[in-house]
């Protein structure tokens, strides 16, 4: 199975832009879709990006996703940071060879 | 709106079994699969497996093979996750989530069920 590696934590000020990376250890990042989930303390995860760069209805357009084949990574970018964006963010993809859903280790976003 | 309502918290002794339920509403149950994901205290998300609510096909995470069984009851739109031979490192919050097909987005999540394994 491949792994997805995320930074343990990032921090940024309100109003700024932050990017969280998710690097795939083997196989192409473009071969299966990447999703991003937000998890606030004490709550269940919710989807903020699906299929690499699609936003579910209700998710503000401050959230965007992309993939970069040259670095074999996906990115979640949040612009115009708000204190309510403070949460853990997880990337997720699928190992189609081994029929396995893979999560990144999660990134704690602090907005201060 | 789509809802997944899970059963309540459980406390189990090591070696026991636990069965967590996940009742779905506001969508056609057999049109989606269900994935189970767990989260140990202070840790990240770990995928446990997936079941098709259409035909009952299952795929389990390798590290849980032989200890986990996932089932569905289409008459009540309920999914179940049974975990046996519990150990202390099975202590976690267990979530169900809709996943239309294996590898697609985990669209809607239950509220989570806390399972504590302790003697």
Interface residues (C-beta under 8 A of the other chain):
Chain A: X32 X33 X35 X37 X39 X44 X45 X46 X47 X50 X51 X56 X90 X92 X94 X96 X98 X99 X100 X101 X102 X103 X104 X105 X106
Chain B: X35 X37 X44 X45 X46 X47 X50 X59 X61 X62 X95 X97 X99 X102 X103 X104 X105 X106 X107 X109 X110 X111 X112
